Amino acid sequence: MFAASCFPRYQFEKSGLSILAVDRKSDGQFVGRVGLWPLPERNEIELDYAIAKPFWRLGYATEASAECVDRGFREQRIGKIVGLVVPGNHGSVRVLRKLGFEFIRADHMYDMDVLYHRLDKQRWFARTFTLDSPSIERRRS
């Protein structure tokens, strides 16, 4: 069962991708956002997430991101997903590593330095963890 439910907040018409609100299941409290975001200038898809500070280190980012990545590979048939992290954001690096993303390079995007990570479909399907977690419940639209 998800500790958080995800609901569409922003939809990207051409790609079919969306950013989802992450709400705590127990009381509907908004926790943050997660989703897959098109980067048309690079012809890539980015995993985007932001969790409010009171909810850091509770697993929301990892669990919600895992669901989005899985849907992206299974339903959207995406070949690879990138993750961009501001240097020094160790929590976000941990989330990406838990999901199987690999650090590729330091880069400069959105007028700032970022750490560029990538996850391809084959690596995702070869992972050793499962999305079935007793702390989360999936709510499909």
N, C-alpha and C positions, 0 to 999 in steps of 0.2 A: 504494500500500500504506500502511495506517495504521502509524505508529510506535507507536500504542497501540490496544488493543482495548477495546471497551466492553461491559460485562456488567450486566444489571439488578441493582440493589441494593435499591431501594425502588419499590414499585408502588402507584399510586393507583387503587384498584378502580373507582370510578365513572367516572373520566376516561379510563382506559387509558394515562395518562402514567406515566413512571418516571424515577428518578434512576439513572444508570449509573456504575459504577466505570470509571475509565480506567486501564488497565494497559499498561505498556510492552511492546510485542510481543516485543522481543528477549530479555527475561528474566522477564516476568511481574510486574515491579516495579509496585506500586500508585503511580500518578502523581497521581490526584485523582478528582473526580467531575464529572459533567455531566448535565443533563437538563432536562425541561420540568416545571414545578411549577405546579399550579393555585392561583390567588389568588381563592377563591370570594367573598370580601367585595367584590371589585372586578370580578368576572366576567372575569378576564384570566388569561392563561397567561404565566408568567415563565420565561425562560431562566436556569437556575441552574448555576453552575460554580465549582469551587474546585480549584486545582492546587497541589500542595506546592511550597514555595519552591525546592528544588533543581531543579525542572523548569520554572521560569518562563523566558519568552523563548525557548522551544524550539518553539513552535507548537502545543503540545498543546491549549491552551484554544481556540484558533481552529479547529483542525481538528475536534475533537470537538464543539464547539458548532455548527459548520456542518452536521455530520451530523445532529445533533438538530433543528436548525431546519428542515432540508430534510425530514426525516421528519415533523415536526409539520405542515408545510404540505402535503406530498404525501399522507401516510398518515392523519393525524388530521384533516385538513381544517380546520386552525386558520386563522382570518382574520388575526390579528395576534399578535405575541409581544412582550412587554416585557422590558427588561433594566434592572435596578436596580443602581446602583454607589454605593458610599460615596464622598463627595467626597474627592479626593486620590488615589484608586486609578487612576492614569493607565494602568496596564497593562490593566485591565479595560475602560476607556473605549476603548483602542486595539482590543481584541478586538471590541467591539460595532461600532465604526466600520468595521473590516475586513469585517464581516458585512453592513453596510448599515444598521444601526440609526441612527435620528436622535434627537438630544437633543430632548426635549419640554419638560421643566421640572424644577426642583428640587422635591422632595416630602418628605414625612415618613411613613415606614412602618416597621413593626417597631421602633417606639420610637427611630428614628434618622433623620437626614437622609440622603436618597438623591438621586441624579441619575437621573431617569426617562427611559429611551430606549424607542423603539418601532420595530418593523419590521413592515410589512404584507406580505401574500402577493404583491401585485403588484410591489412593490419588490424582493422576493427573486427572483422569476422574471425580472426585468429586469436583474439583476446582470451584471457583465461578467467575473466570475471563475468558475472551475469547481471542483467538489469533487474532481476527479481530480488527485491529487497523488502524485508518486513517493515521498514520505516516509511515506505512510500506507496501511494495508490495512484494508478494511472487513470486519467480522465480523458477520454477520447472525444473529439468533437464530431 
